[in-house]
Amino acid sequence: MKELTAKEVEQMLNEGKDLNIIDVRETDEVAAGKIPGAENIPLGLLEFRMHELDPSKEYVMVCRSGGRSGRAVQFLESRGFQVINMSGGMLSWEGKTE
């Protein structure tokens, strides 16, 4: 499983890289703050909403601590998607939130 740290994701965003970030936390968790531009698709809905994702793009998966996003990475990888887990999740995020 490919992984990036929260710091690496933050650096990439600060450098202007266009990242496709999917936050798999529940909507009430996301309401407390998410990475700017991240799309919220709760893990339990991922199977039903993966048609919204473009198989030609790479996605960075985010959750609270890295566990649920890790499961999301395994699920999407098994279906041919290019995905990276943000290790440490939002608990490690020190950047801006919205």
N, CA, C and O atoms as CSV, one atom per row, in Angstrom:
chain,resi,resn,atom,element,x,y,z
A,1,MET,N,N,0.843,-1.184,0.000
A,1,MET,CA,C,0.000,0.000,0.000
A,1,MET,C,C,0.888,1.248,0.000
A,1,MET,O,O,1.785,1.392,0.832
A,2,LYS,N,N,0.620,2.139,-0.944
A,2,LYS,CA,C,1.369,3.391,-0.977
A,2,LYS,C,C,0.859,4.301,0.135
A,2,LYS,O,O,-0.344,4.377,0.385
A,3,GLU,N,N,1.783,4.992,0.798
A,3,GLU,CA,C,1.398,5.905,1.874
A,3,GLU,C,C,2.174,7.211,1.767
A,3,GLU,O,O,3.313,7.255,1.302
A,4,LEU,N,N,1.517,8.262,2.213
A,4,LEU,CA,C,2.150,9.566,2.388
A,4,LEU,C,C,1.849,10.006,3.815
A,4,LEU,O,O,0.800,9.674,4.366
A,5,THR,N,N,2.770,10.752,4.408
A,5,THR,CA,C,2.484,11.324,5.722
A,5,THR,C,C,1.622,12.569,5.534
A,5,THR,O,O,1.536,13.114,4.433
A,6,ALA,N,N,0.991,13.009,6.609
A,6,ALA,CA,C,0.199,14.242,6.558
A,6,ALA,C,C,1.089,15.410,6.145
A,6,ALA,O,O,0.656,16.285,5.395
A,7,LYS,N,N,2.321,15.428,6.627
A,7,LYS,CA,C,3.264,16.504,6.298
A,7,LYS,C,C,3.577,16.505,4.807
A,7,LYS,O,O,3.653,17.568,4.191
A,8,GLU,N,N,3.760,15.314,4.218
A,8,GLU,CA,C,4.040,15.222,2.778
A,8,GLU,C,C,2.856,15.721,1.951
A,8,GLU,O,O,3.039,16.417,0.952
A,9,VAL,N,N,1.645,15.364,2.372
A,9,VAL,CA,C,0.441,15.834,1.666
A,9,VAL,C,C,0.354,17.354,1.767
A,9,VAL,O,O,0.072,18.033,0.780
A,10,GLU,N,N,0.597,17.882,2.957
A,10,GLU,CA,C,0.548,19.328,3.158
A,10,GLU,C,C,1.576,20.032,2.267
A,10,GLU,O,O,1.261,21.048,1.647
A,11,GLN,N,N,2.806,19.500,2.198
A,11,GLN,CA,C,3.851,20.088,1.356
A,11,GLN,C,C,3.437,20.083,-0.112
A,11,GLN,O,O,3.635,21.068,-0.822
A,12,MET,N,N,2.863,18.976,-0.561
A,12,MET,CA,C,2.437,18.873,-1.958
A,12,MET,C,C,1.361,19.914,-2.268
A,12,MET,O,O,1.399,20.547,-3.323
A,13,LEU,N,N,0.412,20.094,-1.364
A,13,LEU,CA,C,-0.627,21.097,-1.560
A,13,LEU,C,C,-0.032,22.501,-1.568
A,13,LEU,O,O,-0.423,23.338,-2.381
A,14,ASN,N,N,0.916,22.761,-0.661
A,14,ASN,CA,C,1.567,24.068,-0.598
A,14,ASN,C,C,2.377,24.368,-1.858
A,14,ASN,O,O,2.563,25.529,-2.222
A,15,GLU,N,N,2.858,23.314,-2.520
A,15,GLU,CA,C,3.616,23.477,-3.766
A,15,GLU,C,C,2.689,23.629,-4.965
A,15,GLU,O,O,3.146,23.787,-6.097
A,16,GLY,N,N,1.377,23.580,-4.707
A,16,GLY,CA,C,0.412,23.768,-5.788
A,16,GLY,C,C,0.050,22.503,-6.543
A,16,GLY,O,O,-0.588,22.565,-7.594
A,17,LYS,N,N,0.456,21.349,-6.009
A,17,LYS,CA,C,0.087,20.096,-6.671
A,17,LYS,C,C,-1.425,19.894,-6.553
A,17,LYS,O,O,-2.031,20.185,-5.521
A,18,ASP,N,N,-2.009,19.394,-7.626
A,18,ASP,CA,C,-3.453,19.152,-7.661
A,18,ASP,C,C,-3.717,17.732,-7.162
A,18,ASP,O,O,-3.621,16.770,-7.924
A,19,LEU,N,N,-4.049,17.612,-5.885
A,19,LEU,CA,C,-4.308,16.296,-5.299
A,19,LEU,C,C,-5.811,16.043,-5.239
A,19,LEU,O,O,-6.602,16.948,-4.971
A,20,ASN,N,N,-6.181,14.799,-5.492
A,20,ASN,CA,C,-7.573,14.377,-5.356
A,20,ASN,C,C,-7.691,13.692,-3.999
A,20,ASN,O,O,-7.313,12.531,-3.843
A,21,ILE,N,N,-8.221,14.427,-3.019
A,21,ILE,CA,C,-8.278,13.914,-1.653
A,21,ILE,C,C,-9.702,13.481,-1.336
A,21,ILE,O,O,-10.655,14.237,-1.524
A,22,ILE,N,N,-9.827,12.256,-0.854
A,22,ILE,CA,C,-11.119,11.712,-0.434
A,22,ILE,C,C,-11.047,11.462,1.064
A,22,ILE,O,O,-10.199,10.706,1.539
A,23,ASP,N,N,-11.944,12.104,1.801
A,23,ASP,CA,C,-12.035,11.942,3.254
A,23,ASP,C,C,-13.128,10.921,3.522
A,23,ASP,O,O,-14.295,11.159,3.208
A,24,VAL,N,N,-12.753,9.776,4.107
A,24,VAL,CA,C,-13.709,8.691,4.309
A,24,VAL,C,C,-14.332,8.689,5.704
A,24,VAL,O,O,-14.971,7.714,6.099
A,25,ARG,N,N,-14.146,9.787,6.454
A,25,ARG,CA,C,-14.786,9.881,7.766
A,25,ARG,C,C,-16.279,10.137,7.597
A,25,ARG,O,O,-16.748,10.483,6.513
A,26,GLU,N,N,-17.013,9.959,8.690
A,26,GLU,CA,C,-18.447,10.249,8.679
A,26,GLU,C,C,-18.666,11.758,8.564
A,26,GLU,O,O,-17.790,12.546,8.920
A,27,THR,N,N,-19.825,12.150,8.071
A,27,THR,CA,C,-20.095,13.572,7.816
A,27,THR,C,C,-19.979,14.424,9.071
A,27,THR,O,O,-19.537,15.570,8.989
A,28,ASP,N,N,-20.365,13.894,10.239
A,28,ASP,CA,C,-20.259,14.690,11.463
A,28,ASP,C,C,-18.796,14.918,11.847
A,28,ASP,O,O,-18.466,15.955,12.423
A,29,GLU,N,N,-17.916,13.964,11.536
A,29,GLU,CA,C,-16.486,14.145,11.802
A,29,GLU,C,C,-15.899,15.201,10.868
A,29,GLU,O,O,-15.097,16.036,11.288
A,30,VAL,N,N,-16.301,15.159,9.614
A,30,VAL,CA,C,-15.802,16.095,8.607
A,30,VAL,C,C,-16.260,17.515,8.923
A,30,VAL,O,O,-15.552,18.479,8.631
A,31,ALA,N,N,-17.442,17.643,9.518
A,31,ALA,CA,C,-17.976,18.964,9.859
A,31,ALA,C,C,-17.054,19.714,10.818
A,31,ALA,O,O,-17.068,20.944,10.859
A,32,ALA,N,N,-16.254,18.976,11.590
A,32,ALA,CA,C,-15.314,19.598,12.532
A,32,ALA,C,C,-14.072,20.131,11.830
A,32,ALA,O,O,-13.265,20.825,12.448
A,33,GLY,N,N,-13.908,19.818,10.553
A,33,GLY,CA,C,-12.771,20.325,9.782
A,33,GLY,C,C,-12.196,19.268,8.869
A,33,GLY,O,O,-11.998,18.120,9.267
A,34,LYS,N,N,-11.927,19.671,7.628
A,34,LYS,CA,C,-11.320,18.764,6.656
A,34,LYS,C,C,-10.244,19.503,5.878
A,34,LYS,O,O,-10.163,20.730,5.931
A,35,ILE,N,N,-9.432,18.764,5.167
A,35,ILE,CA,C,-8.402,19.364,4.320
A,35,ILE,C,C,-9.116,20.140,3.219
A,35,ILE,O,O,-10.024,19.607,2.581
A,36,PRO,N,N,-8.720,21.394,2.984
A,36,PRO,CA,C,-9.378,22.185,1.942
A,36,PRO,C,C,-9.402,21.452,0.593
A,36,PRO,O,O,-8.378,20.964,0.114
A,37,GLY,N,N,-10.587,21.388,0.003
A,37,GLY,CA,C,-10.743,20.743,-1.295
A,37,GLY,C,C,-11.019,19.252,-1.235
A,37,GLY,O,O,-11.321,18.638,-2.258
A,38,ALA,N,N,-10.920,18.662,-0.053
A,38,ALA,CA,C,-11.177,17.221,0.070
A,38,ALA,C,C,-12.657,16.945,-0.142
A,38,ALA,O,O,-13.517,17.727,0.264
A,39,GLU,N,N,-12.934,15.820,-0.784
A,39,GLU,CA,C,-14.314,15.385,-0.980
A,39,GLU,C,C,-14.638,14.346,0.088
A,39,GLU,O,O,-13.824,13.470,0.380
A,40,ASN,N,N,-15.822,14.447,0.665
A,40,ASN,CA,C,-16.224,13.498,1.708
A,40,ASN,C,C,-17.058,12.373,1.110
A,40,ASN,O,O,-18.146,12.601,0.581
A,41,ILE,N,N,-16.529,11.153,1.202
A,41,ILE,CA,C,-17.278,9.948,0.866
A,41,ILE,C,C,-17.074,8.994,2.039
A,41,ILE,O,O,-16.048,8.317,2.106
A,42,PRO,N,N,-18.038,8.927,2.973
A,42,PRO,CA,C,-17.872,8.032,4.124
A,42,PRO,C,C,-17.545,6.600,3.691
A,42,PRO,O,O,-18.077,6.113,2.693
A,43,LEU,N,N,-16.680,5.938,4.437
A,43,LEU,CA,C,-16.218,4.592,4.087
A,43,LEU,C,C,-17.385,3.655,3.776
A,43,LEU,O,O,-17.321,2.880,2.822
A,44,GLY,N,N,-18.447,3.725,4.575
A,44,GLY,CA,C,-19.592,2.842,4.362
A,44,GLY,C,C,-20.319,3.076,3.050
A,44,GLY,O,O,-21.070,2.210,2.600
A,45,LEU,N,N,-20.112,4.231,2.427
A,45,LEU,CA,C,-20.775,4.557,1.160
A,45,LEU,C,C,-19.840,4.418,-0.039
A,45,LEU,O,O,-20.274,4.567,-1.181
A,46,LEU,N,N,-18.569,4.137,0.207
A,46,LEU,CA,C,-17.566,4.119,-0.861
A,46,LEU,C,C,-17.935,3.149,-1.981
A,46,LEU,O,O,-17.814,3.478,-3.160
A,47,GLU,N,N,-18.380,1.965,-1.609
A,47,GLU,CA,C,-18.739,0.954,-2.613
A,47,GLU,C,C,-19.839,1.471,-3.542
A,47,GLU,O,O,-19.848,1.156,-4.732
A,48,PHE,N,N,-20.763,2.264,-3.000
A,48,PHE,CA,C,-21.902,2.744,-3.768
A,48,PHE,C,C,-21.605,4.040,-4.523
A,48,PHE,O,O,-22.348,4.425,-5.426
A,49,ARG,N,N,-20.515,4.707,-4.149
A,49,ARG,CA,C,-20.173,5.986,-4.787
A,49,ARG,C,C,-18.881,5.941,-5.587
A,49,ARG,O,O,-18.431,6.968,-6.094
A,50,MET,N,N,-18.272,4.748,-5.710
A,50,MET,CA,C,-16.991,4.703,-6.417
A,50,MET,C,C,-17.150,5.039,-7.895
A,50,MET,O,O,-16.161,5.344,-8.561
A,51,HIS,N,N,-18.379,4.989,-8.427
A,51,HIS,CA,C,-18.612,5.405,-9.817
A,51,HIS,C,C,-18.326,6.901,-10.009
A,51,HIS,O,O,-18.163,7.360,-11.140
A,52,GLU,N,N,-18.266,7.665,-8.900
A,52,GLU,CA,C,-17.957,9.095,-8.963
A,52,GLU,C,C,-16.459,9.340,-9.153
A,52,GLU,O,O,-16.042,10.451,-9.480
A,53,LEU,N,N,-15.661,8.303,-8.947
A,53,LEU,CA,C,-14.205,8.429,-9.041
A,53,LEU,C,C,-13.733,8.068,-10.448
A,53,LEU,O,O,-14.317,7.210,-11.110
A,54,ASP,N,N,-12.676,8.730,-10.892
A,54,ASP,CA,C,-12.099,8.521,-12.215
A,54,ASP,C,C,-10.924,7.550,-12.092
A,54,ASP,O,O,-9.924,7.872,-11.450
A,55,PRO,N,N,-11.034,6.356,-12.703
A,55,PRO,CA,C,-9.957,5.363,-12.584
A,55,PRO,C,C,-8.605,5.838,-13.121
A,55,PRO,O,O,-7.574,5.254,-12.791
A,56,SER,N,N,-8.598,6.890,-13.944
A,56,SER,CA,C,-7.331,7.382,-14.499
A,56,SER,C,C,-6.624,8.355,-13.555
A,56,SER,O,O,-5.484,8.744,-13.806
A,57,LYS,N,N,-7.301,8.752,-12.464
A,57,LYS,CA,C,-6.703,9.684,-11.502
A,57,LYS,C,C,-6.191,8.935,-10.279
A,57,LYS,O,O,-6.614,7.818,-9.982
A,58,GLU,N,N,-5.267,9.589,-9.579
A,58,GLU,CA,C,-4.751,9.038,-8.329
A,58,GLU,C,C,-5.438,9.766,-7.167
A,58,GLU,O,O,-5.616,10.984,-7.211
A,59,TYR,N,N,-5.815,9.026,-6.147
A,59,TYR,CA,C,-6.533,9.592,-5.004
A,59,TYR,C,C,-5.753,9.390,-3.714
A,59,TYR,O,O,-5.102,8.364,-3.514
A,60,VAL,N,N,-5.833,10.397,-2.838
A,60,VAL,CA,C,-5.254,10.302,-1.501
A,60,VAL,C,C,-6.418,10.111,-0.539
A,60,VAL,O,O,-7.319,10.946,-0.469
A,61,MET,N,N,-6.393,9.004,0.205
A,61,MET,CA,C,-7.481,8.678,1.128
A,61,MET,C,C,-7.114,9.134,2.539
A,61,MET,O,O,-5.993,8.926,3.001
A,62,VAL,N,N,-8.086,9.764,3.216
A,62,VAL,CA,C,-7.861,10.353,4.543
A,62,VAL,C,C,-8.977,9.923,5.485
A,62,VAL,O,O,-10.134,9.831,5.076
A,63,CYS,N,N,-8.636,9.658,6.754
A,63,CYS,CA,C,-9.636,9.454,7.811
A,63,CYS,C,C,-9.095,10.093,9.085
A,63,CYS,O,O,-8.252,10.987,9.019
A,64,ARG,N,N,-9.567,9.647,10.233
A,64,ARG,CA,C,-9.131,10.250,11.490
A,64,ARG,C,C,-7.699,9.860,11.836
A,64,ARG,O,O,-6.883,10.717,12.177
A,65,SER,N,N,-7.388,8.546,11.747
A,65,SER,CA,C,-6.066,8.085,12.183
A,65,SER,C,C,-5.308,7.275,11.133
A,65,SER,O,O,-4.132,6.971,11.335
A,66,GLY,N,N,-5.939,6.922,10.030
A,66,GLY,CA,C,-5.274,6.148,8.980
A,66,GLY,C,C,-5.803,4.743,8.798
A,66,GLY,O,O,-5.461,4.081,7.818
A,67,GLY,N,N,-6.634,4.267,9.722
A,67,GLY,CA,C,-7.167,2.901,9.631
A,67,GLY,C,C,-8.251,2.744,8.584
A,67,GLY,O,O,-8.154,1.880,7.713
A,68,ARG,N,N,-9.283,3.574,8.662
A,68,ARG,CA,C,-10.374,3.483,7.685
A,68,ARG,C,C,-9.888,3.824,6.284
A,68,ARG,O,O,-10.307,3.201,5.308
A,69,SER,N,N,-9.005,4.812,6.185
A,69,SER,CA,C,-8.487,5.160,4.859
A,69,SER,C,C,-7.645,4.012,4.305
A,69,SER,O,O,-7.612,3.800,3.093
A,70,GLY,N,N,-6.974,3.280,5.170
A,70,GLY,CA,C,-6.226,2.097,4.740
A,70,GLY,C,C,-7.153,1.035,4.159
A,70,GLY,O,O,-6.838,0.407,3.148
A,71,ARG,N,N,-8.303,0.842,4.811
A,71,ARG,CA,C,-9.293,-0.109,4.288
A,71,ARG,C,C,-9.848,0.381,2.948
A,71,ARG,O,O,-10.085,-0.413,2.037
A,72,ALA,N,N,-10.053,1.694,2.839
A,72,ALA,CA,C,-10.550,2.273,1.585
A,72,ALA,C,C,-9.532,2.053,0.462
A,72,ALA,O,O,-9.905,1.743,-0.670
A,73,VAL,N,N,-8.242,2.218,0.785
A,73,VAL,CA,C,-7.186,1.999,-0.209
A,73,VAL,C,C,-7.223,0.551,-0.699
A,73,VAL,O,O,-7.185,0.306,-1.904
A,74,GLN,N,N,-7.299,-0.407,0.224
A,74,GLN,CA,C,-7.331,-1.817,-0.160
A,74,GLN,C,C,-8.549,-2.113,-1.035
A,74,GLN,O,O,-8.442,-2.817,-2.039
A,75,PHE,N,N,-9.704,-1.572,-0.651
A,75,PHE,CA,C,-10.940,-1.790,-1.407
A,75,PHE,C,C,-10.810,-1.238,-2.830
A,75,PHE,O,O,-11.115,-1.933,-3.800
A,76,LEU,N,N,-10.357,0.013,-2.948
A,76,LEU,CA,C,-10.268,0.648,-4.264
A,76,LEU,C,C,-9.146,0.058,-5.114
A,76,LEU,O,O,-9.292,-0.075,-6.329
A,77,GLU,N,N,-8.023,-0.297,-4.480
A,77,GLU,CA,C,-6.922,-0.940,-5.224
A,77,GLU,C,C,-7.402,-2.237,-5.861
A,77,GLU,O,O,-7.040,-2.543,-6.997
A,78,SER,N,N,-8.214,-2.997,-5.138
A,78,SER,CA,C,-8.692,-4.277,-5.652
A,78,SER,C,C,-9.643,-4.089,-6.833
A,78,SER,O,O,-9.968,-5.045,-7.537
A,79,ARG,N,N,-10.086,-2.851,-7.042
A,79,ARG,CA,C,-10.973,-2.536,-8.164
A,79,ARG,C,C,-10.270,-1.689,-9.225
A,79,ARG,O,O,-10.913,-1.075,-10.077
A,80,GLY,N,N,-8.932,-1.669,-9.155
A,80,GLY,CA,C,-8.144,-1.049,-10.203
A,80,GLY,C,C,-7.850,0.436,-10.053
A,80,GLY,O,O,-7.307,1.050,-10.972
A,81,PHE,N,N,-8.198,1.028,-8.909
A,81,PHE,CA,C,-7.933,2.447,-8.703
A,81,PHE,C,C,-6.512,2.667,-8.197
A,81,PHE,O,O,-5.920,1.789,-7.570
A,82,GLN,N,N,-5.973,3.859,-8.479
A,82,GLN,CA,C,-4.660,4.269,-7.973
A,82,GLN,C,C,-4.912,5.103,-6.720
A,82,GLN,O,O,-5.440,6.212,-6.798
A,83,VAL,N,N,-4.534,4.564,-5.575
A,83,VAL,CA,C,-4.838,5.229,-4.311
A,83,VAL,C,C,-3.650,5.210,-3.357
A,83,VAL,O,O,-2.822,4.299,-3.380
A,84,ILE,N,N,-3.590,6.237,-2.520
A,84,ILE,CA,C,-2.527,6.390,-1.529
A,84,ILE,C,C,-3.190,6.659,-0.184
A,84,ILE,O,O,-4.145,7.432,-0.104
A,85,ASN,N,N,-2.693,6.032,0.861
A,85,ASN,CA,C,-3.208,6.271,2.208
A,85,ASN,C,C,-2.410,7.392,2.871
A,85,ASN,O,O,-1.180,7.399,2.821
A,86,MET,N,N,-3.125,8.348,3.497
A,86,MET,CA,C,-2.433,9.363,4.293
A,86,MET,C,C,-2.289,8.796,5.703
A,86,MET,O,O,-3.245,8.777,6.479
A,87,SER,N,N,-1.076,8.332,6.023
A,87,SER,CA,C,-0.835,7.707,7.323
A,87,SER,C,C,-0.982,8.730,8.446
A,87,SER,O,O,-0.598,9.891,8.302
A,88,GLY,N,N,-1.534,8.285,9.545
A,88,GLY,CA,C,-1.735,9.179,10.691
A,88,GLY,C,C,-3.034,9.951,10.639
A,88,GLY,O,O,-3.499,10.460,11.659
A,89,GLY,N,N,-3.627,10.044,9.456
A,89,GLY,CA,C,-4.918,10.703,9.296
A,89,GLY,C,C,-4.944,12.141,9.788
A,89,GLY,O,O,-3.909,12.795,9.914
A,90,MET,N,N,-6.154,12.615,10.062
A,90,MET,CA,C,-6.344,13.998,10.482
A,90,MET,C,C,-5.729,14.278,11.855
A,90,MET,O,O,-5.480,15.434,12.195
A,91,LEU,N,N,-5.482,13.234,12.642
A,91,LEU,CA,C,-4.807,13.439,13.932
A,91,LEU,C,C,-3.397,13.983,13.723
A,91,LEU,O,O,-2.852,14.657,14.597
A,92,SER,N,N,-2.806,13.690,12.557
A,92,SER,CA,C,-1.448,14.157,12.245
A,92,SER,C,C,-1.447,15.435,11.412
A,92,SER,O,O,-0.389,16.022,11.187
A,93,TRP,N,N,-2.599,15.865,10.960
A,93,TRP,CA,C,-2.689,17.030,10.063
A,93,TRP,C,C,-2.451,18.324,10.827
A,93,TRP,O,O,-3.116,18.601,11.825
A,94,GLU,N,N,-1.494,19.112,10.349
A,94,GLU,CA,C,-1.198,20.407,10.976
A,94,GLU,C,C,-1.517,21.566,10.048
A,94,GLU,O,O,-1.360,22.728,10.424
A,95,GLY,N,N,-1.968,21.255,8.829
A,95,GLY,CA,C,-2.259,22.297,7.853
A,95,GLY,C,C,-3.619,22.935,8.077
A,95,GLY,O,O,-4.282,22.713,9.089
A,96,LYS,N,N,-4.012,23.745,7.084
A,96,LYS,CA,C,-5.299,24.442,7.155
A,96,LYS,C,C,-6.452,23.446,7.038
A,96,LYS,O,O,-6.314,22.381,6.436
A,97,THR,N,N,-7.575,23.807,7.617
A,97,THR,CA,C,-8.795,23.010,7.468
A,97,THR,C,C,-9.930,23.945,7.058
A,97,THR,O,O,-9.852,25.163,7.216
A,98,GLU,N,N,-10.967,23.341,6.535
A,98,GLU,CA,C,-12.172,24.113,6.185
A,98,GLU,C,C,-13.383,23.406,6.727
A,98,GLU,O,O,-14.506,23.880,6.549
